[in-house]
Amino acid sequence: MAAGTSRVIDLLTAAVDDLEKCVVFNPGVAAASHTVVTITGVDSAAVPAALGRYLVGALSGAIQLDAQLSQDMLAEGVDRREEISRTVESLIGSHNLFATKTQRLFRDTRRNAWIGEGVAHALLALSARRETSCVDGQVCALSEIHETPNRQGLDSVSTYVQGGILGVAIGESKSTASNVNANLGSAADLFIDVEKGVHGPDLRSRLMAFRPILAPGLKEQVKDSLWSENASYLPIIVYQDAGDFTATRAKFNQLKTPLQRRRLIVVELTDFHRFFDAVADAMRHAVPEVVL
């Protein structure tokens, strides 16, 4: 490993360490139609810088499908730095000034949406380090972060293992300062579509990519029936204004998977826009740190 890439992996490892120190995965609370998992500590002072580096690392090829860091595909050099800088700017913009309606629409539907997906990815990556309440087991494979927040299809797919049994977790990320109910309804609609077979090709593609990296005894469990027999649904809401997350959700009750595998993951923020601004600034700052 070259000295430069070694320093980058050390930097990203420290970033994930910082995230793990700050983030608290509270135990799941059973509601009538789902299980609520509250995540706190994401608005700790150290998180934006750590998350910004993590997200630029993900865009730069440093995070493998097993959710581990690697230098093998890490972007390097001036041309790649310019490429990643352009990608970051397209996702989050070049500044945090949103004076017009168009700029605020970009902030809410593109920048915040993409960073919210990144928060979800980081939480699942932490769940690959140790078992957390995100899933009923430990994550062992995790799909890549999309380069576009409005891509059609599934936000995230991961596999997890508990007692030698493989499960698949299907995540849908939402970021909202106040519109929690509508976002939850939209997420539930996607999971209902999964059970109708709408996203079968996407799921097969993700799981086929995972199969080679899974340990013997697990890869053999990757079959077409996996998501119908052992699926977890993870609506992941990054929010500010309080909502009644334990209220019965009729759409969640339409799902076939057991209640304990319908995990509503709520990420509490005390200052929604300040958090996203800070992460965006950290990402811009992280590009020359990560792509040498």
C-alpha positions as a printed NumPy array, in Angstrom:
array([[  0.   ,   0.   ,   0.   ],
       [  1.389,   3.406,  -0.979],
       [  2.034,   5.865,   1.815],
       [ -0.659,   8.218,   0.53 ],
       [ -3.403,   5.612,   0.33 ],
       [ -2.35 ,   4.285,   3.721],
       [ -2.847,   7.76 ,   5.221],
       [ -6.263,   8.016,   3.59 ],
       [ -7.405,   4.662,   4.962],
       [ -6.13 ,   5.697,   8.403],
       [ -8.077,   8.97 ,   8.089],
       [-11.272,   7.143,   7.093],
       [-10.831,   4.548,   9.816],
       [-10.551,   7.367,  12.365],
       [-13.708,   8.927,  10.892],
       [-15.663,   5.701,  11.353],
       [-14.222,   5.386,  14.877],
       [-15.502,   8.894,  15.654],
       [-18.949,   8.021,  14.314],
       [-19.05 ,   4.895,  16.453],
       [-18.116,   6.874,  19.567],
       [-20.922,   9.392,  19.001],
       [-23.831,   7.357,  17.658],
       [-26.115,   5.575,  20.12 ],
       [-28.347,   2.758,  18.883],
       [-31.174,   2.579,  21.374],
       [-33.063,  -0.718,  21.826],
       [-36.074,  -1.268,  19.625],
       [-39.518,  -0.49 ,  21.057],
       [-42.403,  -2.607,  19.796],
       [-45.442,  -0.74 ,  18.456],
       [-48.642,  -2.229,  17.053],
       [-47.463,  -2.221,  13.432],
       [-43.665,  -1.986,  13.6  ],
       [-40.626,  -1.639,  15.843],
       [-39.164,   1.804,  16.562],
       [-35.372,   2.168,  16.822],
       [-34.239,   5.621,  17.948],
       [-30.731,   6.755,  17.007],
       [-29.213,   9.571,  19.041],
       [-25.842,  11.312,  19.013],
       [-25.824,  12.009,  15.277],
       [-25.885,  15.747,  15.993],
       [-22.773,  15.511,  18.191],
       [-20.098,  18.069,  17.332],
       [-17.662,  15.49 ,  15.925],
       [-20.136,  13.868,  13.517],
       [-20.221,  16.306,  10.533],
       [-16.459,  16.135,   9.921],
       [-16.409,  12.347,  10.35 ],
       [-19.47 ,  11.84 ,   8.172],
       [-18.163,  14.209,   5.503],
       [-14.951,  12.195,   5.209],
       [-16.881,   8.921,   5.231],
       [-19.157,  10.054,   2.397],
       [-16.3  ,  11.335,   0.239],
       [-14.514,   8.061,   0.945],
       [-17.568,   6.168,  -0.256],
       [-17.719,   8.211,  -3.471],
       [-13.978,   7.625,  -3.926],
       [-14.242,   3.837,  -3.83 ],
       [-12.879,   3.242,  -0.323],
       [-15.844,   1.238,   1.022],
       [-16.28 ,  -2.332,  -0.166],
       [-19.506,  -4.303,  -0.395],
       [-18.595,  -5.976,   2.904],
       [-18.729,  -2.473,   4.471],
       [-14.983,  -2.592,   5.138],
       [-12.458,   0.038,   4.095],
       [-10.001,  -0.806,   1.348],
       [ -7.444,   1.02 ,  -0.792],
       [ -7.926,  -1.305,  -3.795],
       [-10.334,   0.977,  -5.704],
       [ -9.489,   4.25 ,  -3.961],
       [ -9.438,   7.205,  -6.364],
       [ -6.032,   8.903,  -6.594],
       [ -4.391,  11.799,  -8.419],
       [ -5.352,  15.229,  -9.703],
       [ -7.784,  14.004, -12.365],
       [ -9.668,  11.819,  -9.89 ],
       [ -9.71 ,  14.628,  -7.323],
       [-11.336,  16.912,  -9.884],
       [-13.818,  14.147, -10.736],
       [-14.805,  13.595,  -7.109],
       [-15.001,  17.357,  -6.535],
       [-17.44 ,  17.673,  -9.46 ],
       [-19.489,  14.772,  -8.122],
       [-19.644,  16.276,  -4.643],
       [-20.684,  19.653,  -6.039],
       [-23.427,  18.051,  -8.144],
       [-24.801,  16.299,  -5.056],
       [-24.553,  19.017,  -2.415],
       [-23.789,  22.243,  -4.251],
       [-20.854,  24.613,  -3.936],
       [-22.291,  26.596,  -1.005],
       [-25.007,  26.602,   1.648],
       [-26.908,  29.694,   0.5  ],
       [-30.485,  28.894,  -0.511],
       [-32.2  ,  32.223,  -1.126],
       [-34.515,  31.243,  -3.991],
       [-37.289,  28.673,  -4.275],
       [-35.219,  26.706,  -6.791],
       [-32.217,  26.661,  -4.458],
       [-34.344,  25.507,  -1.53 ],
       [-35.846,  22.773,  -3.695],
       [-32.309,  21.59 ,  -4.503],
       [-31.442,  21.655,  -0.782],
       [-34.502,  19.681,   0.283],
       [-34.903,  17.168,  -2.545],
       [-31.301,  16.598,  -3.627],
       [-28.674,  17.7  ,  -1.102],
       [-30.467,  16.709,   2.105],
       [-31.915,  13.597,   0.498],
       [-28.475,  12.372,  -0.556],
       [-26.813,  13.164,   2.771],
       [-29.715,  11.393,   4.51 ],
       [-28.976,   8.291,   2.437],
       [-25.362,   8.672,   3.533],
       [-26.389,   8.777,   7.197],
       [-28.305,   5.524,   6.674],
       [-25.317,   3.935,   4.931],
       [-22.99 ,   4.92 ,   7.772],
       [-25.39 ,   3.48 ,  10.375],
       [-25.475,   0.16 ,   8.532],
       [-21.681,   0.22 ,   8.155],
       [-21.409,   0.626,  11.933],
       [-23.77 ,  -2.348,  12.203],
       [-21.157,  -4.358,  10.291],
       [-18.609,  -3.598,  13.016],
       [-20.869,  -4.896,  15.765],
       [-24.457,  -5.936,  16.22 ],
       [-26.803,  -2.979,  16.677],
       [-30.557,  -2.523,  16.87 ],
       [-30.761,  -1.529,  13.179],
       [-31.224,  -5.166,  12.18 ],
       [-31.74 ,  -8.442,  14.009],
       [-28.113,  -9.537,  13.617],
       [-24.84 ,  -8.195,  12.242],
       [-24.528,  -6.668,   8.789],
       [-22.194,  -8.592,   6.486],
       [-22.82 ,  -6.949,   3.089],
       [-23.988,  -3.463,   2.148],
       [-24.813,  -1.923,  -1.223],
       [-22.952,   1.15 ,  -2.401],
       [-24.159,   4.721,  -1.966],
       [-25.926,   6.014,  -5.071],
       [-24.417,   8.977,  -6.87 ],
       [-27.916,  10.376,  -7.429],
       [-30.489,  10.812,  -4.623],
       [-33.477,  10.512,  -6.956],
       [-32.448,   7.237,  -8.577],
       [-35.388,   4.948,  -9.145],
       [-35.356,   1.757,  -7.088],
       [-34.112,   0.799,  -3.657],
       [-32.05 ,   3.174,  -1.506],
       [-30.116,   0.406,   0.219],
       [-29.863,  -3.35 ,   0.398],
       [-27.816,  -5.169,   3.003],
       [-27.511,  -8.676,   4.335],
       [-27.134,  -9.586,   7.982],
       [-26.567, -12.791,   9.882],
       [-27.959, -14.083,  13.172],
       [-27.19 , -17.591,  14.365],
       [-25.893, -18.61 ,  10.946],
       [-29.113, -17.531,   9.218],
       [-28.874, -14.874,   6.518],
       [-31.409, -12.079,   6.207],
       [-31.78 ,  -9.216,   3.767],
       [-32.56 ,  -5.654,   4.91 ],
       [-34.187,  -3.255,   2.468],
       [-33.808,   0.399,   3.412],
       [-35.634,   3.535,   2.34 ],
       [-34.17 ,   6.827,   3.568],
       [-36.093,  10.054,   4.157],
       [-34.865,  13.417,   5.427],
       [-37.407,  15.936,   6.619],
       [-37.581,  18.802,   9.076],
       [-41.299,  18.33 ,   9.673],
       [-43.129,  16.163,   7.111],
       [-42.667,  12.811,   8.834],
       [-46.041,  11.192,   8.143],
       [-45.972,  11.683,   4.383],
       [-42.426,  10.369,   4.217],
       [-43.315,   7.262,   6.213],
       [-46.265,   6.61 ,   3.934],
       [-44.015,   6.849,   0.886],
       [-41.513,   4.43 ,   2.438],
       [-44.267,   1.942,   3.277],
       [-45.498,   2.083,  -0.321],
       [-42.056,   1.014,  -1.518],
       [-41.985,  -1.977,   0.847],
       [-45.467,  -3.006,  -0.298],
       [-44.167,  -2.875,  -3.87 ],
       [-41.242,  -5.117,  -2.866],
       [-43.686,  -7.741,  -1.649],
       [-45.589,  -7.421,  -4.932],
       [-42.392,  -8.226,  -6.832],
       [-41.908,  -4.763,  -8.317],
       [-38.237,  -4.575,  -7.27 ],
       [-37.272,  -8.189,  -7.916],
       [-34.669,  -7.454, -10.639],
       [-32.968,  -4.821,  -8.46 ],
       [-32.854,  -7.173,  -5.461],
       [-31.492, -10.072,  -7.51 ],
       [-28.767,  -7.844,  -8.919],
       [-27.709,  -6.59 ,  -5.472],
       [-27.741, -10.057,  -3.931],
       [-25.781, -11.587,  -6.805],
       [-23.113,  -8.925,  -6.21 ],
       [-23.002,  -9.872,  -2.51 ],
       [-22.772, -13.614,  -3.032],
       [-19.011, -13.873,  -3.805],
       [-18.023, -11.899,  -0.683],
       [-20.147, -13.85 ,   1.794],
       [-18.628, -16.574,   3.934],
       [-19.206, -20.249,   3.103],
       [-22.491, -21.31 ,   4.605],
       [-23.979, -17.874,   3.934],
       [-23.519, -17.509,   0.182],
       [-25.499, -20.704,  -0.354],
       [-28.456, -19.008,   1.36 ],
       [-28.604, -16.288,  -1.301],
       [-31.591, -17.424,  -3.328],
       [-34.537, -15.836,  -5.095],
       [-36.726, -16.597,  -2.073],
       [-34.469, -14.816,   0.454],
       [-36.348, -11.521,   0.558],
       [-39.743, -13.159,   0.728],
       [-38.723, -15.543,   3.514],
       [-36.325, -13.472,   5.641],
       [-36.609,  -9.774,   4.805],
       [-36.382,  -6.765,   7.082],
       [-37.729,  -3.363,   6.081],
       [-35.874,  -0.291,   7.301],
       [-37.575,   3.056,   6.785],
       [-34.845,   5.432,   7.996],
       [-36.071,   8.927,   8.888],
       [-33.641,  11.791,   9.594],
       [-35.837,  14.447,  11.178],
       [-36.151,  17.401,  13.541],
       [-39.765,  17.991,  14.576],
       [-41.144,  15.322,  16.883],
       [-43.66 ,  12.828,  15.624],
       [-45.571,   9.944,  17.148],
       [-43.405,   7.165,  15.806],
       [-45.171,   4.471,  17.826],
       [-48.574,   5.236,  16.279],
       [-50.087,   2.368,  14.318],
       [-49.265,   2.6  ,  10.612],
       [-51.912,   0.817,   8.561],
       [-49.597,   0.415,   5.571],
       [-46.951,  -1.272,   7.736],
       [-49.577,  -3.779,   8.833],
       [-50.067,  -4.737,   5.185],
       [-46.541,  -6.134,   5.108],
       [-46.037,  -9.875,   5.44 ],
       [-42.707,  -9.753,   7.264],
       [-42.978, -10.005,  11.096],
       [-43.328,  -6.872,  13.221],
       [-39.815,  -7.175,  14.673],
       [-38.413,  -6.982,  11.137],
       [-40.303,  -3.803,  10.277],
       [-37.798,  -1.443,  11.891],
       [-38.57 ,   2.249,  11.753],
       [-35.198,   3.876,  12.385],
       [-35.533,   7.472,  13.546],
       [-32.488,   9.738,  13.639],
       [-33.043,  12.707,  15.923],
       [-31.554,  16.125,  15.094],
       [-31.916,  19.246,  17.209],
       [-31.064,  21.641,  14.337],
       [-31.928,  20.023,  11.008],
       [-30.561,  22.538,   8.504],
       [-27.478,  23.34 ,  10.54 ],
       [-26.557,  19.64 ,  10.557],
       [-26.889,  19.272,   6.79 ],
       [-24.974,  22.507,   6.187],
       [-22.153,  21.27 ,   8.421],
       [-21.942,  17.901,   6.659],
       [-21.935,  19.606,   3.256],
       [-19.072,  21.887,   4.346],
       [-17.193,  18.87 ,   5.711],
       [-17.579,  17.001,   2.412],
       [-16.15 ,  19.9  ,   0.423],
       [-13.234,  20.115,   2.853],
       [-12.668,  16.341,   2.748],
       [-12.105,  15.992,  -1.013],
       [ -8.382,  16.999,  -0.975],
       [ -7.895,  14.963,   2.226],
       [ -9.309,  11.766,   0.734],
       [ -8.223,  11.961,  -2.912],
       [ -4.465,  12.541,  -2.889]])
